């Protein structure tokens, strides 16, 4: 796993990392997923991403924590399939 010092520096760097200004420049559809009870990446962070991304949809996996994509893999797969189908449908109307 690495030395405790490297892990600590990496963890501290995550607190300072901010790419919020980049979100508005992403011009492709984005599916923002979160676990309803995620304590590491709070759902409010997903709300902020959704607000900043021009073409986005937010899905909350319930119940689900930080590993909601694995905990609720069927919900996850259904949400990705639905989002992909919606994107394909929108794209076909543009052509």
Buried (B, 14 or more C-beta within 10 A) or exposed (E): EEEEEEEEEEEEEEEEEEEEEEBEEBEEBBBBBBBEBBEEEEBEEBBBBBEBBEEBBBBBBEEBBBEBBEBBEEBBEEBBEEBEEEBEEEEEEEE
